[in-house]
Every structure is written in structure tokens, then in C-alpha cells.
Amino acid sequence: MAGKLEISQATNGEYKFNLKAGNGQIILTSELYKEKRSAIAGAESVKANADDDGRYQRKTASDGSPFFSLTATNGQVIGRSEMYSSESAMENGIASVKANGPEAEIVDTTE
């Protein structure tokens, strides 16, 4: 089963997207956008940048948990991962974004 980019509306009326793997697990979450078209553009940016390892920023949270951000060519963060238990788990998350992102179908759940 292929991954998908789900556009949804937050309780405050803003929009976001989640990249989900084929098993339905969320592997990347966007920031909140005021307009749906901006969230769709962000999802398109995932498709364009997901397979480029140079677009990933590997980071460590204050509690020591590894996580990553996917960035656009201009350096802006497109989406962020969950917190992982280890660096190898984080690398598996990046591999999942690379595998699912470029071909993910954009699904608008707000309609």
C-alpha cells in the first residue's frame, strides 16, 4: 500500500498535512497553515524534496530524543518527524519518508 499526504483542518480552523506510510503510521507532520492551498503546496513540496538526503536535518530534542525535519531548497521546514527512541529508528523514519513521499497521493480530508 502506497503512502499518502492527508490534508486536514485543525480545531482552530487552520490546515496541516500528515505524510502517512502505507500502514497508516504518520511519519511526517507539517506546521499549521492559514489557507488550505498553502497546506497543499507544502504537501507538493514533500513530494519534490523527500528523496534528497540533503533536505533532512537530523536533530536531538532537549530530552535526548532524535528527530528530523524535512526542508525545502530555500531551507524552510516542510515537516517534522515524531521523537524517536534511537538514531537508527530516526534513520528508518527518514527512509520511510524517502520511500513514501515522492509518490504519495494528496488526499484532502476537509471536503
C-alpha positions as CSV (number, residue, x, y, z in Angstrom):
1,M,0.0,0.0,0.0
2,A,1.4,3.4,-1.0
3,G,1.8,6.4,1.3
4,K,-0.4,9.4,1.3
5,L,-0.4,13.0,2.2
6,E,-3.5,13.8,4.1
7,I,-4.7,17.4,4.3
8,S,-6.8,18.1,7.4
9,Q,-8.2,21.0,9.3
10,A,-7.2,21.7,12.9
11,T,-9.6,22.7,15.6
12,N,-8.5,26.4,15.2
13,G,-9.6,26.3,11.5
14,E,-6.0,26.2,10.1
15,Y,-4.8,23.4,7.8
16,K,-2.0,20.9,8.0
17,F,-0.9,17.7,6.4
18,N,0.5,14.4,7.6
19,L,2.6,12.0,5.5
20,K,1.4,8.5,6.3
21,A,3.2,5.3,5.3
22,G,1.3,2.5,3.6
23,N,0.5,1.0,7.0
24,G,-1.2,4.3,8.1
25,Q,1.5,5.4,10.5
26,I,2.3,9.2,10.5
27,I,5.9,9.7,9.5
28,L,5.9,13.5,8.9
29,T,3.7,16.4,10.1
30,S,3.6,19.9,8.8
31,E,3.2,23.2,10.5
32,L,-0.2,24.9,10.6
33,Y,-1.2,26.9,7.5
34,K,-3.9,29.6,7.4
35,E,-5.0,28.6,3.9
36,K,-5.7,25.1,2.5
37,R,-3.8,26.0,-0.7
38,S,-0.7,26.6,1.4
39,A,-1.0,23.2,3.0
40,I,-1.4,21.6,-0.4
41,A,1.7,23.4,-1.6
42,G,3.6,22.1,1.4
43,A,2.4,18.6,0.6
44,E,3.7,19.1,-3.0
45,S,7.0,20.2,-1.6
46,V,7.3,16.9,0.3
47,K,6.9,15.1,-2.9
48,A,9.6,17.2,-4.6
49,N,12.1,17.1,-1.7
50,A,11.6,13.7,0.0
51,D,14.2,11.7,-1.9
52,D,17.1,14.2,-1.4
53,D,19.1,13.3,1.7
54,G,20.5,16.8,1.8
55,R,17.0,18.1,2.6
56,Y,16.9,16.3,6.0
57,Q,18.1,18.0,9.2
58,R,18.8,15.4,11.9
59,K,18.3,16.9,15.3
60,T,18.2,16.0,19.0
61,A,15.5,17.2,21.4
62,S,16.3,18.6,24.8
63,D,15.4,15.2,26.3
64,G,17.9,13.5,24.0
65,S,15.3,12.0,21.6
66,P,16.4,12.1,18.0
67,F,14.0,13.6,15.3
68,F,14.3,15.1,11.9
69,S,12.9,17.9,9.8
70,L,12.5,17.9,6.0
71,T,13.4,21.2,4.4
72,A,12.7,22.8,1.1
73,T,15.5,24.1,-1.2
74,N,15.2,27.6,0.5
75,G,15.8,26.0,3.9
76,Q,12.3,26.4,5.2
77,V,11.0,23.4,7.2
78,I,8.3,21.5,5.4
79,G,7.6,18.9,8.1
80,R,8.9,17.3,11.2
81,S,9.0,13.8,12.5
82,E,8.0,12.3,15.8
83,M,10.5,11.8,18.5
84,Y,12.4,8.5,18.2
85,S,14.0,6.2,20.7
86,S,17.3,5.9,18.8
87,E,19.2,7.3,15.9
88,S,18.7,4.1,14.0
89,A,14.9,4.4,14.4
90,M,15.1,8.0,13.2
91,E,17.1,6.9,10.1
92,N,14.4,4.3,9.5
93,G,11.8,7.2,9.7
94,I,13.8,9.1,7.1
95,A,14.0,6.1,4.8
96,S,10.2,5.8,5.1
97,V,9.7,9.4,4.1
98,K,12.1,8.9,1.1
99,A,10.2,5.7,0.1
100,N,6.6,7.1,0.6
101,G,6.9,10.9,0.0
102,P,7.7,11.2,-3.8
103,E,4.8,9.0,-4.9
104,A,2.3,9.8,-2.1
105,E,-1.2,10.7,-3.2
106,I,-2.5,14.0,-1.8
107,V,-5.9,13.4,-0.1
108,D,-8.0,16.3,1.1
109,T,-10.0,15.2,4.1
110,T,-11.6,18.6,4.6
111,E,-14.1,18.2,1.8
